[in-house]
Amino acid sequence: MDLSIHSPLLRSSPSLSPCPFNSKNTTLNPVFHSLNFDSRNFQRKLLVSRQNQRIRAQVSDQIVNDHGFVLEDVPHLTNFLPDLPSYPNPLQKSQAYAIVKKTFVSSEDAVAQNIVIQKDTPRGVHFRRAGPREKVYFKSDEVRACIVTCGGLCPGINTVIREIVCGLNYMYGVDNILGIEGGYRGFYSRNTTTLTPKVVNDIHKRGGTFLCTSRGGHDTNKIVDNIQDRGINQVYIIGGDGTQRGAALIYKEVEKRGLPIAVAGIPKTIDNDIAVIDKSFGFDTAVEEAQRAINAAHVEAESVENGVGIVKLMGRYSGFIAMFATLASRDVDCCLIPESPFYLEEGAGQEYVAQNMPGVDEKDASGNRLLLDIGLWLTQKIKDHFSEVRKMTINMKYIDPTYMIRAIPSNASDNIYCTLLAQSAVHGAMAGYTGFTVGPVNSKHAYIPIAHVTEATKKVKLTDRMWARLLASTNQPSFLNRSDNS
C-alpha cells in the first residue's frame, strides 16, 4: 500500500516523518541482434549457453563470436511434437498488411533485456521478438481458442479480451472462440460464452472484465481435462503472477500429455510489479486516476485551516503508482512506499502496524497475504501527533480511491498498449509458441518464458534516479534509520 500526503503543515514538521513510496519505469530504445538458431532444437543449445558458454551471434552483416549472447527462449509445440505440420501465414493475403514493408518477424530477431552495456562486456540476456511469423502451426478453421481472466480487476482487461478476439478473427480468420467465465474454476464449472467481434465490439469502453473473474480455483488436471474435452487448442490467460504460475502448470501438463495446445499468458497487475517488462497494462490509467485523488486531497487541505490530506494508493509490495502519481501531480509533500521503511517517532510499517491493530496472518484465494490498513492507522497517528504533541487541531481528509481506480476503463495510452499485447499473444500462439507471456522489453514487444516474469517481483529501487527525482520534488527525507542519520 502506498500513501501520498499533502499539507503545508508537513513542511514545517520535521518531527513527523511519514513513510515510503515507490516506482520505477525506464523506457529505453531497443537493441536488436540477429542470431542463428533453429526453433525446434534451440532449447538444447540454450542449456549449454547458460553454462557460461557462448552462442554464435550475427550482428548486422558481421558474424561475431564469443560475445556472451544468451537467448531466454520460449517453448515451441515442435519441441514435443516434432512432426507437427506448418502452414503459410494467412496474413500473406491480408490487405491491411500488404502495405507493410516487412510483414513477418524474422526468427533471428531478438530483444535485449539490458539496453545499456559497456564496451567489451557480454551482450547479456535476450528474448524472442514478438510478432507474426511466416509459418503458422494451426489451420484457421481448426482453431478453437479460449480466453480466461483471473484475479483482481485492472483497467484494460476488456480491451485485451476484445483485441484477442478481433485479432484471431480479422488477422487469422478464426471463428471459434470461447470465453471462460469466472476465472480458472470456470473451466470445470462449464461456464462459457461464445465470443465474436460483434459480441466484444464495445467492451473496451467498460471497466472490469466482461468474462467475470475470481481468485483461486486452479486445479491443473481438471482444467486440462476440460480443455481436451472441449477440443480447445489455444488458451489465452489474463492474470497476475499467481495466475501466470497457474498458466505455467497448465502448459507443463499439456506438454506432458503431448497435446497440440498453445498456452499464452498476458500478465496483468495494476501495481506495475511484473519483472522484465517495461510496465504492465492499466498502469498509465491508474497513475492518471490517482492524480485526481491527489488533487482532491490537495484542494481539501488548501481550503481549510490546518488541512492535511492523505491518499492511499495501490501497491501491495511495490510503490510505482504512488511514485509516478507524485511526480506527475507535484502537489505531494511526502510519498510513502513499501520499499522504503519509514519512522514516525518510534518506527512504523506493516510489521509495526500489526502491533497496534488486530489481525491474523491470512491469505486470499490467490495466495496473497492480507495486509493491514496502514492508511487508517497512519491517519490516526498524525491526528494524535498534532493534538498531543503540537497541541493543535487539524482538518484531516483521508481518501482511498483503490476500487474506483481498479474499476475504470483504460485510457487511450493503455488501450493502444493492450491492443499490442493481445495481438502479440495471438501471433505467438498461431506461430506454435507456448508456455510464454508477452510484454514490452525496452519498448519492443517480446515473448518471455512465463517463469521469468513470476520468479521475482519488480520493486522501486531506492538507489535509482527516479526515486531521487521524487525526493527532490517532495523535499521529503529518505527515511533512513535514526542510527544512519546520526
C-alpha positions, 0 to 999 in steps of 0.5 A: 500500500502506498500513501501520498500526503499533502499539507503545508503543515508537513513542511514545517514538521520535521518531527513527523516523518511519514513513510515510503513510496515507490516506482520505477519505469525506464523506457529505453530504445531497443537493441536488436541482434540477429542470431542463428538458431533453429526453433525446434532444437534451440532449447538444447543449445540454450542449456549449454549457453547458460553454462557460461558458454557462448552462442554464435551471434550475427550482428548486422552483416558481421558474424561475431563470436564469443560475445556472451549472447544468451537467448531466454527462449520460449517453448515451441509445440515442435519441441514435443511434437516434432512432426507437427505440420506448418502452414503459410501465414494467412496474413500473406493475403491480408490487405491491411498488411500488404502495405507493410514493408516487412510483414513477418518477424524474422526468427533471428530477431531478438530483444535485449533485456539490458539496453545499456552495456559497456564496451567489451562486456557480454551482450547479456540476456535476450528474448524472442521478438514478438510478432507474426511469423511466416509459418503458422502451426494451426489451420484457421478453421481448426482453431478453437481458442479460449480466453480466461481472466483471473484475479483482481480487476485492472483497467484494460482487461476488456480491451485485451479480451476484445483485441484477442478476439478481433485479432484471431478473427480479422488477422487469422480468420478464426471463428471459434472462440470461447470465453471462460467465465469466472476465472480458472474454476470456470473451466470445470464449472462449464461456464462459457460464452461464445465470443465474436467481434460483434459480441466484444465490439464495445467492451473496451469502453467498460471497466472490469472484465466482461468474462467475470473473474475470481481468485483461486480455483486452479486445479491443473488436471481438471482444467486440462481435462476440460480443455481436451474435452472441449477440443480447445487448442489455444488458451489465452490467460489474463492474470497476475503472477499467481495466475501466470504460475497457474498458466505455467502448470497448465502448459507443463501438463499439456506438454506432458500429455503431448497435446497440440495446445498453445498456452499464452499468458498476458500478465496483468497487475495494476501495481506495475510489479511484473519483472522484465517488462517495461510496465504492465497494462492499466498502469498509465490509467491508474497513475492518471486516476490517482492524480485526481485523488491527489488533487482532491486531497490537495484542494481539501487541505488548501481550503481549510485551516490546518488541512492535511490530506492523505491518499492511499494508493495501490501497491501491495509490495511495490510503490510505482503508482504512488511514485509516478502519481507524485511526480506527475501531480507535484502537489505531494509533500511526502510519498510513502512506499513499501520499499522504503521503511519509514519512522514516525517517532518510534518506527512504523510499517506493516510489521509495526502496524500489526502491533497496534491493530488486530489481525491474523496472518491470512491469505486470499484465494490467490495466495496473497497475504492480507495486509493491514490498513496502514492508511487508517492507522497512519491517519490516526497517528498524525491526528494524535501527533498534532493534538498531543504533541503540537497541541493543535487541531487539524482538518484531516481528509483521508481518501482511498480511491483503490476500487474506483481506480481498479474499476475504470476503463483504460485510457487511450495510452493503455488501450493502444498498449493492450491492443499490442499485447493481445495481438502479440499473444495471438501471433505467438500462439498461431506461430506454435509458441507456448508456455510464454507471456508477452510484454514490452522489453525496452519498448519492443514487444517480446515473448518471455518464458512465463517463469521469468516474469513470476520468479521475482517481483519488480520493486522501486529501487531506492538507489535509482534516479527516479526515486531521487527525482521524487525526493527532490520534488517532495523535499521529503527525507529518505527515511533512513534509520535514526542510527544512519542519520546520526 
